[in-house]
Amino acid sequence: MQDTPQLSTDELLDHAYEIFLELAADNLSQEQIALFNAEFETRGALGDSEPDADWQEYLDFDLDPARHVEICIGLLGEDEEFDTLFARLLMSRDPEDRHCQIQWQER
């Protein structure tokens, strides 16, 4: 039995950024969008990590860290950590499973 190929981290980051740009206007305030537009080029970042356990409360399936990745989109502070987080996305590494869960920054 052959393993299903998984999407690379770079592919997931690119896809997450595309989704974010498409949906941001409907889910962030005008002030948040203005901040993103003004600061993202110099302080913006996308980060990937193993999904936090808190995702499970939003899902109707079992979270599998081997199959899912959490991607954060925001602005970095001087310490190179996110000081503004616009969205967290949960994405599947499976190329056949294109579903995405998003938690947006509150307005």
C-alpha positions in Angstrom: 0.0 0.0 0.0 1.5 3.3 -1.1 1.3 6.4 1.2 -0.7 9.3 -0.2 1.7 12.2 -0.9 1.2 15.2 1.3 1.3 18.8 0.5 4.6 20.6 1.4 4.7 23.3 4.1 5.4 25.9 1.4 2.4 24.8 -0.6 0.2 25.0 2.5 1.6 28.4 3.4 0.9 29.7 -0.1 -2.6 28.3 -0.1 -3.3 29.7 3.4 -2.2 33.2 2.3 -4.4 33.1 -0.8 -7.4 32.1 1.4 -6.6 34.8 3.9 -6.5 37.5 1.2 -9.7 36.3 -0.3 -11.7 36.3 3.0 -10.0 39.0 5.1 -12.3 41.8 4.0 -15.4 39.9 5.2 -13.8 38.9 8.5 -11.6 41.7 9.7 -12.4 45.3 10.6 -11.4 48.2 8.4 -8.8 49.1 11.0 -7.3 45.6 11.0 -7.2 45.5 7.2 -5.5 49.0 7.2 -2.9 47.7 9.7 -2.3 44.6 7.6 -1.8 46.6 4.5 0.5 49.2 6.1 2.7 46.8 8.1 2.7 43.4 6.4 5.5 44.1 4.0 7.9 45.0 6.8 6.6 42.9 9.8 4.3 40.4 8.3 4.8 36.7 8.7 3.2 33.3 8.2 4.1 30.6 10.6 3.4 26.9 10.6 3.2 24.6 13.6 1.6 21.5 15.0 -2.1 22.3 15.6 -3.0 23.5 19.1 -5.4 21.2 21.0 -8.1 23.9 21.1 -8.9 23.3 17.5 -10.7 20.0 18.5 -13.6 21.9 20.0 -14.4 23.3 16.5 -14.1 20.1 14.6 -16.4 17.1 13.9 -13.4 14.9 13.2 -10.4 13.8 15.2 -7.4 16.2 14.8 -4.4 14.4 13.6 -1.1 16.3 13.9 0.4 14.1 11.2 -2.3 15.1 8.8 -3.0 18.7 9.8 -0.9 21.9 10.2 -1.8 25.2 11.9 -0.8 28.3 10.0 -0.8 31.8 11.7 -0.9 35.0 9.8 0.1 38.2 11.5 2.7 40.8 12.4 5.9 40.2 14.2 7.2 42.3 17.1 10.9 43.1 17.9 11.3 39.7 19.5 10.3 37.9 16.2 7.1 36.6 17.8 3.6 37.4 16.7 2.4 40.6 18.4 -0.7 40.9 16.2 -2.4 37.8 14.9 -5.0 38.3 12.2 -5.9 34.6 11.6 -5.2 31.0 12.5 -5.9 28.4 9.9 -6.1 24.7 10.2 -5.2 22.9 7.0 -4.9 19.3 5.9 -1.7 18.1 4.3 -3.8 15.7 2.1 -4.0 17.2 -1.4 -7.5 15.7 -1.8 -8.8 17.4 1.4 -8.9 21.1 0.7 -11.1 22.1 3.7 -9.8 24.8 5.9 -10.9 26.0 9.3 -10.1 29.6 10.2 -10.2 31.5 13.5 -10.1 35.2 12.8 -8.9 38.0 15.2 -11.9 39.5 16.9 -13.0 42.8 15.4 
